[in-house]
Every structure is written in structure tokens, then in C-alpha cells.
Amino acid sequence: MNIELLKRLCETPGIPGREERVRALIEQEVQDLFDEIQTDAMGSLICRRHPRPAAGKRTSSRSASKKAKTVMLLCHMDEIGFYVSHVDDKGFLWLDPAGGFDARNLFSRRVLVCTDSGDYPGVMNPGGRPVHISSPEERTKVPEVKEFFIDIGMSADKVNKLVNVGDFVVMDEPFREMGTKLVSKAMDNRVACWLGIESVRQLEKSKSGHTCEVVVAFTTQEEVGLRGARTASFAVKPDIGFGIDVTLSCDTPGVPTQESVTQQGKGFALHIKDSSFISDKELADQVQRVAKRKKIPFQRSILGRGGQDGAAAQQAAAGAKAVGITVGTRYIHTVTEMIDRKDLKAACDILAAMLAEIK
């Protein structure tokens, strides 16, 4: 598996509405895999691959694409982060979140402030007294997200020259390989970007061909409401949509087994339902049959709250059959998001198999 690509994807900054660096990386990576590549008005990267004959067979891919089913993979590029909302007279930066944060995970974090003049390292902490001079009551209080600020270690005058309201901030943590696990910030959802690339690469290497029109959409602004996926899906009007994402893997201490959603190492998650959509049963059954036939490990999952881009494909224009293919992730929406290599491989295998399977 091309883990180096996943590392580059995860470490590239890109929050909702500021995905251009991630898009540039992907665009360079996929030039040889797709027949058409374009960026839409929302900043989503729409990549089309016309039908391909199996090795040794001849047909016109362009004529075949006119009557082929359109299968769309939706892979959002954005990670949760912040916009700078205020620079105070002491040079501290105050923030507006773009995506869902649990304030308990924000204490003493290293961050990267991304501006037109460059990227500047900083530290994030909440306002208030440090442990040596705080009261017991103060030490038990969990601040709200709005109470956190960033210090980039420069004078107020210099900060005001370098940083503007509207610049963005991401967590600044490296990608790590740990045993069978991979750990990074932004696994949500650079995992899907990786799968959108590598599943098509695997399909090409297999030389099995495909009769469907493959559209991989690397979408924007999912973390704030599936926005890029909605416009991209309306333009593409797919027959079938695969929402590619991470999902919870709460197979860790403190969570009842019935709330774990997925367990790591047991394969990709066939995503049946969340608060944004319910998967098409016929399509979900087909994915399950193919997975069993190909001996690709999987588990079925339902997420009580949350949504993903598959919902946008399902509801665009006249609608589409849709299902979710996800990878269970521990410690989601933190800098320690963790996936298992086996689950990542299984997700890649089932996507490549389904693209070859759909007639």
C-alpha cells in the first residue's frame, strides 16, 4: 500500500473552504488515471474515467460511456480546523471553528497558522490561570471552544502585519506508523481521498476493465454540511453513489460494546445508516455479496449521529442508489485519529471490485 501518499495527504493543511492545497496534491497524483479532470465552482475536483475494456478486448470508451451507468465516489478533502476571527492588541489570535470540536481535546496543542505570507507555528491554550496558581474549581472546568486562543510567539505589531482575519488554522502533528495502525490528524477524511485514488489505480493495474463511467469527486466543505458534495452530485447526476469516509471505531475502554459502531481489524465498514441517509438495500446487498465472494473482510455499521457525502449523491437531481464504504477510526476529530492497515486495504479492495462489477 502507498502509505507515503496517505502521509502527504494527512499532513497537507486544508479546512472547509480552504482545500486548495489538498486539491493541488490530488490533481498532480491522478493525471494518468482519469480522462477528464476539472474543478467546479465550489472547489471540488471532479475526475472522470470512461469505460475501459478488459485486457485484450477492443471497444470505444467514448461511445461506451454514453450508455454506461455513472458510478460516483465521493471523497471529501477538508479536515476540521479554525478561521482566525480576531487578532487582539497583544498579538493573540482568536478563532471561529470550521467543523465539530470537543474542547477537551484542544488543551496545549501545537498548530499551524496558514496565511498568504506563509505558515507560522503556534500553540493553542485556553485563557485562564496555569495549574500553579489556579483554584481547584478552575482546574475542573472544561472551557468552551471560544475560550481558546493561539500564541505564535511574535510581537503584536508583527502578528498584525502577517495574520489577517480569515486566515486558517490546522493542528500541527506528524503522521505516525504504529504497529498495524496508522495515526494522524486529518485521517478524516484524507483516508477517503487516498481510497479514491488508490482504488482506481488498483482497478487499472488489474486490467479487468470496467463498463461503468467512473467519477471520483474530491469534495469540499463536508465538515460544515456536505456542501461541495451537493453541488458536485447535482452536476454529475450519478446512477450510483459511494460515500467514502471514516466512521467511529469505539472499540476502546469506556465505551459499551453495543456503541462501538465498528471494531478495528475486522475489515471495511458497509455503512447502512446515519442521520443524513439510509443506504439502498439492493446496493448494500451487492457490496456484501462481492465482499464475500472476493473474501474481503467487512462489517456492517450504523452511526447514530453524523452524516457523510453519500447522502448528497442519493438526493441529487432525480436521486441515486447510494451506500457508504467507510474505515473505522479511533479517536475521531482529534490529532490521534487511528486506523488499521487491514481495514484500509479492505476498503480499497471492495471499491476496486465494485467498479469492475457494476454493469
Residue pairs with C-beta under 8 A, 6 or more apart in sequence:
1 198
1 341
1 344
1 345
1 348
2 194
2 198
3 177
3 182
5 29
5 194
5 197
5 198
6 175
6 182
6 184
6 190
6 191
6 194
6 344
7 175
7 184
8 25
9 22
9 25
9 26
9 186
9 190
9 193
9 194
10 175
10 184
10 185
10 186
10 187
10 190
11 174
11 175
11 184
11 186
12 21
12 22
12 25
12 190
13 21
13 79
13 81
13 112
13 114
13 119
13 168
13 170
14 20
14 21
14 22
14 23
14 77
14 78
14 79
14 170
14 186
15 78
15 79
15 80
15 81
15 82
15 83
15 98
15 99
15 168
15 169
15 170
15 223
16 78
16 80
16 81
16 98
16 99
16 220
16 221
16 222
16 223
16 224
16 227
17 43
17 78
17 98
17 220
17 221
17 224
18 78
18 81
18 114
18 168
19 43
19 77
19 78
19 220
19 221
20 43
22 77
22 78
22 190
22 193
22 218
23 39
23 43
23 45
23 77
23 218
26 45
26 77
26 193
26 197
26 218
27 37
27 39
27 45
29 197
30 37
30 47
30 197
30 200
30 216
31 37
33 47
33 49
33 197
33 200
33 201
33 204
34 47
34 48
34 49
34 200
34 216
35 48
35 49
35 50
35 61
36 46
36 47
36 48
37 45
37 46
37 47
37 48
38 45
38 46
39 45
39 46
40 46
40 228
40 231
40 232
40 235
41 231
42 219
42 220
42 221
42 227
42 228
42 231
42 232
43 220
43 228
44 77
44 217
44 218
44 219
44 220
44 228
44 229
44 231
44 232
45 77
45 217
45 218
46 215
46 217
46 232
46 235
46 236
47 215
47 216
47 217
47 218
48 213
48 214
48 215
49 200
49 213
49 214
49 215
49 216
50 61
50 62
50 64
50 65
50 68
50 213
51 59
51 61
51 64
51 65
51 68
51 209
51 210
51 211
51 212
51 213
52 61
52 204
52 209
52 210
53 59
53 61
53 209
54 207
54 208
54 209
55 207
55 208
55 209
57 209
64 211
65 213
68 211
68 212
68 213
69 211
69 212
69 213
69 239
69 240
69 358
69 359
70 212
70 213
70 215
70 236
70 237
70 238
70 239
70 240
71 212
71 213
71 214
71 215
71 238
71 239
71 240
71 241
71 242
71 354
71 355
71 358
72 215
72 216
72 217
72 233
72 236
72 238
72 240
72 241
72 242
72 313
72 320
73 195
73 196
73 199
73 214
73 215
73 216
73 217
73 241
73 242
73 244
73 351
74 192
74 217
74 219
74 229
74 232
74 233
74 241
74 242
74 243
74 244
74 309
74 310
74 312
74 313
75 189
75 192
75 193
75 195
75 196
75 216
75 217
75 218
75 219
75 244
75 309
76 189
76 192
76 218
76 219
76 220
76 221
76 222
76 223
76 228
76 229
76 245
76 309
77 189
77 190
77 193
77 218
77 219
77 220
78 98
78 99
78 189
78 220
78 221
78 222
78 223
79 99
79 170
79 185
79 186
79 188
79 189
79 190
79 223
80 97
80 98
80 99
80 100
80 101
80 188
80 223
80 333
81 97
81 98
81 99
81 168
81 169
81 170
81 171
82 95
82 96
82 97
82 98
82 168
82 169
82 170
83 95
83 96
83 98
83 165
83 166
83 167
83 168
83 169
84 93
84 94
84 95
84 96
84 113
84 163
84 164
84 165
84 166
84 167
84 168
84 169
85 94
85 95
85 96
85 165
86 93
86 94
86 165
87 93
87 94
87 159
87 160
87 163
87 164
87 165
88 94
88 156
89 156
90 156
91 151
91 152
91 154
91 155
91 156
91 157
91 158
91 159
91 160
92 149
92 150
92 151
93 113
93 122
93 149
93 150
93 151
93 152
93 159
93 163
93 169
94 146
94 149
95 145
95 146
95 148
95 149
95 150
95 169
97 145
98 168
98 223
98 224
99 223
99 224
99 333
100 223
100 333
101 145
101 333
102 333
102 334
103 126
103 142
103 143
103 144
103 145
103 147
103 148
104 142
105 333
105 334
105 335
106 124
106 126
106 145
106 148
107 125
107 126
108 123
108 124
108 125
109 123
109 124
109 171
109 172
109 335
110 121
110 122
110 123
110 124
110 171
110 172
110 173
111 121
111 122
111 123
111 124
111 150
111 169
111 170
111 171
111 172
112 119
112 120
112 121
112 122
112 169
112 170
112 171
112 172
113 119
113 120
113 121
113 122
113 150
113 152
113 163
113 167
113 168
113 169
114 167
114 168
114 169
114 170
115 162
115 163
115 164
115 167
116 164
116 167
117 162
118 162
120 152
120 154
120 162
120 163
121 152
121 172
122 150
122 151
122 152
122 153
122 169
123 150
123 151
123 153
124 148
124 149
124 150
125 148
125 149
125 151
126 143
126 147
126 148
126 149
127 143
127 147
127 148
127 149
128 134
128 138
128 143
128 147
129 135
129 138
131 139
150 169
152 159
152 163
154 162
170 185
170 186
171 185
171 186
171 335
173 184
173 185
173 335
173 336
174 184
175 182
175 183
175 184
176 182
176 183
176 184
177 183
178 338
180 265
180 340
180 341
180 342
181 264
181 338
181 339
181 340
181 341
182 338
182 339
182 340
182 341
182 344
183 336
183 337
183 338
184 190
184 335
184 337
185 334
185 335
185 336
185 337
186 337
187 246
187 329
187 332
187 337
187 338
187 339
188 245
188 246
188 329
188 332
188 333
188 337
189 222
189 244
189 245
189 246
191 245
191 246
191 327
191 329
191 339
191 344
191 347
192 244
192 245
192 246
193 218
194 344
195 244
195 325
195 327
195 344
195 347
195 348
195 351
196 216
196 218
196 244
197 216
198 348
199 347
199 348
199 351
199 352
199 355
200 214
200 216
200 352
200 355
202 348
202 349
202 352
203 210
203 214
203 352
203 355
203 356
206 352
206 356
208 356
209 356
210 355
210 356
210 358
211 358
211 359
212 240
212 355
212 358
212 359
214 355
215 236
215 238
217 228
217 229
217 232
217 233
217 236
217 309
219 226
219 228
219 229
219 232
219 309
219 312
220 227
220 228
221 227
221 228
222 228
222 229
222 308
222 309
226 276
226 307
226 308
226 309
226 311
226 312
229 309
229 311
229 312
229 313
230 312
230 315
230 316
232 312
233 241
233 312
233 313
233 315
233 316
233 317
233 320
234 316
234 317
236 316
237 316
237 317
237 318
237 320
238 313
238 316
238 320
239 320
239 321
240 283
240 320
240 321
240 322
240 358
241 310
241 312
241 313
241 314
241 320
241 321
241 322
241 323
242 310
242 313
242 322
242 323
242 324
242 325
242 351
242 354
243 271
243 277
243 308
243 309
243 310
243 311
243 313
243 322
243 323
243 324
243 325
243 326
244 309
244 324
244 325
244 326
244 347
244 351
245 271
245 308
245 309
245 310
245 324
245 326
245 327
246 326
246 327
246 328
246 329
246 332
246 337
246 339
247 261
247 262
247 269
247 271
247 301
247 303
247 324
247 326
247 327
247 328
247 329
248 260
248 261
248 262
248 303
248 328
248 329
248 332
249 260
249 261
249 262
249 263
249 264
249 328
249 329
249 330
249 338
249 339
250 259
250 260
250 261
250 330
251 260
251 262
251 263
251 264
251 328
251 330
252 330
252 331
261 269
261 301
261 302
261 303
261 328
262 269
262 299
262 301
262 326
262 328
263 299
263 328
264 328
264 330
264 338
264 339
264 340
264 343
265 340
265 342
265 343
266 297
266 298
266 299
266 328
266 343
267 291
267 296
267 297
267 298
267 299
267 342
267 343
267 346
268 291
268 296
268 297
268 298
268 299
268 325
268 326
268 327
268 343
268 346
268 347
268 350
269 298
269 299
269 300
269 301
269 324
269 325
269 326
269 327
269 328
269 343
270 279
270 284
270 287
270 288
270 291
270 298
270 299
270 300
270 301
270 323
270 324
270 325
271 279
271 301
271 302
271 303
271 308
271 310
271 323
271 324
271 325
271 326
272 278
272 279
272 284
272 300
272 301
272 302
272 324
273 279
273 302
273 303
274 302
274 303
274 304
274 305
274 306
274 307
274 308
274 311
274 324
275 303
275 304
275 305
275 306
275 307
276 306
276 307
276 308
276 310
276 311
277 307
277 308
277 310
277 311
277 314
277 315
277 322
279 310
279 322
279 323
279 324
280 314
280 321
280 322
280 323
282 321
283 321
283 322
283 323
284 323
286 354
286 357
287 298
287 323
287 325
287 350
287 354
288 298
288 300
290 296
290 350
290 353
290 354
290 357
291 297
291 298
291 350
291 353
294 349
294 350
294 353
296 346
296 349
296 350
296 353
297 342
297 346
298 346
298 350
299 328
301 326
301 328
308 324
308 326
310 322
310 323
310 324
311 322
313 320
313 322
314 320
314 321
314 322
325 347
325 350
325 351
326 347
327 339
327 343
327 344
327 347
328 339
328 340
328 343
329 337
329 338
329 339
330 336
330 337
330 338
330 339
331 337
331 338
